[in-house]
Amino acid sequence: MASVETAAEHERILREIESTDTNCIGPTLRSVYDGQEHGLFMDKLDARIRNHDREIEKMCNHHFQGFVDSITELLKVRGEAQKLKSQVTETNRRLQDDGKELMGSMEELQQCRVQQRNIATTIDKLTHCLPVLEMYSRLQEQMRAKRYYPALRTLEQLEQTCLPRAGEYRFCSIMAENIPKLRTQIRDTAMTQLRDFLESIRKHSDKIGETAMKQAQLQRSLDSSVSMQPRALIGRRSRKEGMAGMVTESEGHGGSPVSEQDSGILDVEDEEEEDDEVPGAHELVDFSPVYRCLHIYTVLGLRDVFENYYRKQRRKQARLVLQPHSNMHETLEGYRRYFNQIVGFFVVEDHVLHTTQGLVNRAYVEELWELALSKIVAALRTHSSYCDNPDLVLDLKNLIVLFADTLQGYGFPVSQLFDMLLEMREQYGEILLKRWNLTFRQVLDQDNYSPIPVSTEEEFRHYTSQFPLQDPELEKLPFPKKLPFSEFVPKVYSQLKEFIYACLKYSEDLHLSSTEVDDMIRKSTNLLLTRTLSNCLQYAIKKKNVGLAELVQVIINTTHLEQSCHFLEEFISNITNVPPDTVNATKLYGTSTFKDARHAAEAEIYTSLNAKIDQFLQLADYDWMAPVQGGGTQDTSDYLIDLIAFLRSTFSVFTNLPGKVAQTACMSACKHISTSLMQLLLDPEVRQISLGALQQLYTDVKECESFARAGPVAGFQGDTLLLAFSDLRQLLDLFTQWDWSTYLADYGKPTCKYLRVNPHTALALLEKMKETSRKNNMFAQFRKTDRDRQKLIDTVIKQLRNLIAQHHS
């Protein structure tokens, strides 16, 4: 059984060797050598080889004749092949000889084709490289010419279009590496130019503002009645629109914005001298650095960065511009420079607003203006409060109005400025009042308080043109003649008109109605009359060393000024075009002012006259113990004679006074004399009075009555002036006539002869006479007549005391 399996296995291995590639029989042979039947297998292998040999021999025998025939034919062909080979070799030799020249030409052609291909390739590469080089060259030229925006555009085209087409070359890689550096250089250079521009306009803002305000003033002077358009007021008009169009066009086409020149303020001073037209802001300033930098940063994708930087820097500049100098209030030029800088700042911002798209917007500009307006108003309130010169305040007001109109032309709201001007009006009025206070005082101090003499018609017309004198009788008088008032009257009236003109000047251009202007002027004039002029008149009246003649002239002057008040009303109505009978129109208080001054002068006349009388009375030297003069009459006291002479001369000056004033002064003087003499009698220091002293006083009173009876001042009815001395007269009559029985019997009756004698006064005088009588009779007390007189005085004193007690109870 085992031998059968071994034989089968050997058979399989043999078939496998026959059918398998010799390269792969290694494993098969290994299996034979690994087995135990190696010899048996070798026997089978030999048997198989012999079997195959027999088959090969059979096959060869079968095909041998064909093979011999083929060899025979092959040998026959051999000769022909040799002959053919010789012919081919010869032909090849001849072909090689003939093809050498052709091969040389072919090699040359091949070389030319290679060169041609290389040339074509080179041309193609150069076609892509030359634009890169040309563009880079143009970029360098633009950089040298400082045309940075076109350079940036060239750089962008070079990077995005030309370099990718050129391929990988070293110079391209160098250029590509330089592109970020060039962008940074362009950005930094543009920013440097912008900083230079910002610094330049900061320094020249006053020049820009001065030009804008000059143009606004020129426009207003040309036609103040036409409502001014915002563009027309500041000179932008079509030229500014044209510039805005240029900027828009340049942005649309990607070109350079407006100008590629350096930043700065253009020199136009010579042009101003040659041309009457005042240049606009855009003609004074080269805005190209702003546009250029804006475009550059836009292309770089950094527009927000640029906008934020620009606005931040301009806010800083705004704060600097809005900070006034500490001594700005000293001169108008200080205010003008301040306003010019502010106007220049906002002119630039407005121009940038209208010529750029979004660099600054309306909200940003309005925010800046709100900030500026609050600071401007605060600064003006502070600095104007230091001003005490009305001319400077008026000039400042006109400057503020021009400033407001200029900015209003740009569309900025300026109502707060006009509100502040209305506040300043009160301050201006106070400063005017102070100035006119000095003026009025100077006029009063320099006045001679004498009627004005006029010798010619020209002089008369000169004064009547200054003051509305309405006196037909005076006009009929021949020259020379005198005006009733002193120089004070026309000067004060002229100053009142000047004050009204000064108030009117301030109200101009404040956009006030005629009624508001009229009301403002009238209120200010009332303050001038009731406060300033009234105080000055009081000062003139109350000051020391003012004579009665001066006081009389003051009364005459104030009377004429009072009569002129309705002319002042008409004057104000004429210059304001508001009828005086308008409803709610403020009335002038001039009449009451001059009345009060006149009353004060009258009171001062009375006081001064009484003071003069007191001076004379101080010279009175009565001998209160004088004995009774027997026989002839006594002489009037010397002081009284001088006093009456003084009164006569004084009252002669009162002829030009209103009748009531003169009469009141005369009555007051007489009453004061009477009262003073009565006080001399009742003076506590005078303890003894003799009958002789009473007789002397009686003589003096009689002289006073003679003066009163003579009528020193016209207008008294009957003996009205004598009533001033009635109290003293009745008292002296009672004592000199010793008519006590009548006095005591008729006391209290309306028909009493001594109705004005007060029992207290009589008792006090009797007490003094009693003392005199007692001392005189100390050594003559045994005389019967003296004792009887003493008893009589005691009896009258007792009766008077009883009378006083009865009426008191």
C-alpha positions, 0 to 999 in steps of 0.5 A: 500500500505504501509503495503505491502511494509513493509511486503516485507521489513520485508521479505527481512530482514528475508532472509538476517538474514538467509543467512548472517553470524551472525557476519554481521547481526548488520547493518540489525538489526539496520535497523529494530530498526531504523524503525517504525514497530518493533512490526510487525517485531517481530511477523513475526520473531516469525512466521518464528521461529515456521515455522523452528521449525516445519521443524526441528521436521519433520526432527528429526522424519524422522531420529530418528530410525537411530539415536537410532540404531547408539546409540545402536551400539555405546554403544556396541563399547564402551566396545571394545573401553575401552578394546582397550584403555587398550591395547593401554595404556599398549602397550604405557607404554611398548613402553615408557619404551623400548624407554627411552634408545633409546631416550637417545641414540637419544638425544646423537646422536642429540647432536653429530650431532650438535657438528659435524655440529659445528665442520664442520662449525668451520673447514670451517671458520678456513680454511678461517681465517687461511690464513688471520692470516698466511698472516698477520703474514708473513706481520708482518715478512716482515715489520720487515725484511724491505722487503717492496715490498713483504709486499705490495704484501702480503697486496694486496693479504690479502685485495683483496682475504683473508679477503673477504673469512674470513667473518665478524670477529672483527680481520678481521675488525681490520686488514682491518682498519690497511691496509691503515696505513700499506700502508702509513707506507710502502710508507713513509719507502720506501720514507725515504730509497729513500731519504737516497739513494739520499743523499748517492749518492750525497755524494759519486758521486765523488767516482762513477765518479772517478771509471768510469773515471778510467775505461775509462782511463784503457780502453783507455790505453789498446787499444786506436785505437779501437772504444770504445762501450758505454757499454764497456767503463764504465764497464756495459757490460753483467753484466749491461744487466744481472742486467736489466734482473733481474729487468725486471724479478722481475717486471714480476713475482711480486717479490722483485726488485734486492735486499732488503738490505739497500741503500748506497755505497758498500765498494769495496776498498779492492776488488779493491786492490785484483782485477785489474778490476775496478768495474762498477757503479752498483757494487759500488751502491746498487740501490735497494731503487730506484727499491723498491720505484718505484715498491711500488709506482707503486703498490700504483698507485702513479708512477707519483708522484714518478717519479716527486719527483725523477726527481725534487730531482735529478735536485736539486742535479744536480744544486749542483753538477754543482756549482764549488768551488770558489778555484777550479782553484787553484789545479788539484784536485779541477777540478778532484773532480768537474768532478768526481761528475758530472760523478758520477751523470750521471753514476747513471742516465744512469744506472737508465735509462737502468734498469727501465722502464720510471722512467727517459727517454732519453729526461729527461737525455738529458735535464739534460745534456744540462743544465750541459754542459752549466754550465760546459763550463761556469765554466771551462772558468771562472776558467781556465782564472785564471790559469797561470801555463801551466802544470796545464792547460795541466793536466786540458786539459787531465782531460777534455778529459778523462771526455769527453771520459767517458761521450761520452761512455755513449752516451752523446754529448761532442762536446762543450767540445772539442770546449772549449778545442780548445778555451783553446788552445789559453790561453794555448799558451799565458801562454806558451809564458809568461813562455818562455819569462821568460826562454829566459830572464833568458838564456840571463841574464845568458849568458856570451856572449863568444864563448863556449870552448870545450876541448874534443870530448864528450863536442863537441858532447854534444853541437852539439846534442843540436844544429845542427851545420854544420861546417866541418872546425870547426870539423877538428880543434884540441881540445881544440877549441871554438864554434862560438856561446855562451851558449845562442844558444843551450839553446834557440834552446832546448827551442824552441823544448821544446815549440813545444813539449809542444804545441804537448802535448796539441793537443793530444787526441783532435781528430784533424787531423795531418794537424790541429796539424801541423798548430797549432804548427807552428802558436804557434811557430811563435808567440814565435819567432816573439813576445816572443823571438824577444822581449827578444832579443830586451831587451837583445840588448837594456838593459844598460851596454851592451858592444860591445863584447856582441853585436857582440856575439848576432849577431853571435848567431842570425846568427847561429839561423837563419841558424837553422830555416830549422831544426826546420821546419823538426823537426815539420814535423817529430813529426806531420808527415806532409811534410813541402811542404804541400799546405797551410802549415804555414811557420816559421818566424824564419828567419825574427825574427833573421834577425830583432834581428841581424839588431837591434844588428848591429844598437845598435853596431853602436849606442854604438860605436858612443856613445863611440866615443862621450865619447872620444870626450868629452875629447877633449880640443882644444885651439881655440885661439892657435897661429900658431906653427912655425917650427916643426910639432904638436903632435896628441891630447891625446884623439884622440890617446886613441880613435884610440887605442880603435877603433883598439882593438874594430875592432879586436873583429869584426873578427867573424862578417859578413864582411859587419857588420864590414865594416859598423861599421868601416865606421860609426865610421869614419864618426861619428868622422869626423862629430863630429870634424866638429861639434866642428868647427861649434859649435855656442859657439866657436865664434873665431878660430885661424889658430893654432887651425886649424893646430892642428885639421889638425894634428888630422885628419891626424892621423885619416886618417892614422888609416883609411889607415891602414885598421882596418877592412878587405874588404874595396877597396882602400881608401874607408874608407878615404872618411869618412874624405874627407869633413873635409880634404878638408875644412882644406886644404882650410883654411891651404893652403888659396887656396880660388882662386882655390875654388872660381874659380872651385866651382860647377865643378866636377873636383873641388879640394874642391868639398866637401867644403860647402860654408856655412860651409866655410863662418861660419868658416871664420866669426869665424877667422875674429873675432879672427883676429879683436881682435888680431889686436885691438892694432896693427891695424896700421900694414900693414900685419895685415890690409891686412889679415883682408881685404883679409878675408873680401874680401873672405867673400864677395865673398862667400856670392855672391857665395851663393846668386848666387847658391841660386837664 
